[in-house]
Amino acid sequence: MSSINTGSSAPSRFNLLSFKGSMKILHLSWGAFFISFLVWFNHAPLLGLIAETLNLTGAQVKTLLILNVALTIPARIFIGMATDQLGPRKTYSLLLLICSIPCFMFALSNSFEQLALARFLLGFIGAGFVIGIRLVSEWFPANQLGTAEGIYGGWGNFGSAAAAMILPALALFFGDGFLGLEGWRWAVILTGIICFVYSFIFYFGVRDTPAGATYFKPKSSKAMEVTSVGDFYLLILMKIPLFFALALLNWKLSPAGVSLISENISIIIYISLAALFVYEVIAAYQVNKSIFVTPVEPIHQYSFKQVAVLNVLYFATFGSELAVVSMLPLFFSETFDLNMVYAGLLASSYAFMNLLSRPLGGWISDKYGRKKTLIILTTGLSLGYAVMATITGDWPLVMAVIAAMSCSFFVQAGEGAVFAAVPLIKRRLTGQIAGMTGAYGNVGAVCYLTILSFVSYSTFFWVIAASAFLGLLMLFVMKEPEGSMAEILPDGSVELINVN
């Protein structure tokens, strides 16, 4: 029998003002995530200027918004696998370096087709979030992990809000005609330069693990490992919504939607998605076929049911956040007859909550337990969206804003609580698990925004409330992470990593 080692623990103090050891890794990680979101959403506040420069139609502008998230779903799965195999340091550095190229392409585009291609490719940078989840989990013990992951997610996610605040001012500062380019182009170029430079800062500034620690890798990068036959079938089931969302995006871009692609190309994409799903099933079987013959030792088992529950919760939390951030300015404008500038300012309060809410969700999880925290926060977000569904023009505006901010707290704290639990399932699979859970957030956004195109604002909020309630019911089959998870060291001995 293999010998058993107790995993090393990390810092006893959580000093956010420090820039040494684990805290240096945390700061460099949320900085990378911040920049990835800054680049991912660098078009949103500049769309009016871009449309004016290139004479874009309203349908073309909406198409750019769709394309911006289209690639992120498969990208998060791919990046999760790459992170587990290559390590966060190389993966994040390469992602930032490579994605600076389509950023420059977008800035220098002179037609809608060029903009569309660049925006589609930039969807890949939205997968950067997954990398830091694995990196932070390597550097912090379980009793600090929720707080650290919450700070990483909350402060990094603020990059999208920073884009909205800073880039229009930069475009105005450069003005049209500076070196022959419009101001918005310079604003986007600057984000590309930041992305390119930071890829080197990150590469030379971080390590995958603390000195002396082992970076555990999965047995295969072809598919996620599971440890029981039942979990294998659940894994296949959980892949279906990912492909459904990609098919939905294809439908939106087809002649039945915004007509960016022809019917023939749309059919080819549908066939390709079906073929890819079959390949994924075969790959999953090849990686896990041994479990159909030989049961996995209890010490090495993990419950994929935990992953499935977290997927659904992130669908409801981050999925609804992406959808609501997209529609909230228009909701306030139409409901209370406000001009779009003022409505956008009020709606920004929803995104601003990220700075504190997500870290607080992680901290509460560390202090009071993952499952209990998720139950409370999921209940709050379900009720919060139910309240938002009742908002009408007869409400006092201040009460509507308070309702939106209160709902936002539960949504974003819930995101922090979800990723306080993700790294405690199976260490060597953390990137893949984070990739799938993160992808479910994007799937949620695609589904919610599609539903919004067919129903009223009130029904839209009720749908989110109902899906969150479904997640709440699923939470009762989730187990609180406890004890330790086992990983095999290169010498064949077993290391137990504490998850309490």
Secondary structure, 3 states (H helix, E strand, C coil): CCCEEECCCCCCCCCCCCCCHHHHHHHHHHHHHHHHHHHHCCCHHHHHHHHHHHCCCHHHHHHHHHHHHHCHHHHHHHHHHHHHHHCHHHHHHHHHHHHHHHHHHHHCCCCHHHHHHHHHHHHHHHHHHHHHHHHHHHHCCHHHHHHHHHHHHHHHHCHHHHHHHHHHHHHHHHCCCECCECHHHHHHHHHHHHHHHHHHHHHHHCCCCCCCCCCCCCCCCCCCCCCCHHHHHHHHHHHHHHHHHHHHHHHHHCCCCCCCCCHHHHHHHHHHHHHHHHHHHHHHHHHHHHHHCCCCCHHHCCCHHHHHHHHHHHHHHHHHHHHHHHHHHHHHHHHHCCCHHHHHHHHHHHHHCHHHHHHHHHHHHHHHCHHHHHHHHHHHHHHHHHHHCCCCCCCCHHHHHHHHHHHHHHHHHHHHHHHHHHHHCCHHHHHHHHHHHHHHHHHHHHHHHHHHCCCCHHHHHHHHHHHHHHHHHHHCCCCCCCCEEEEECCCCCEEEEECC
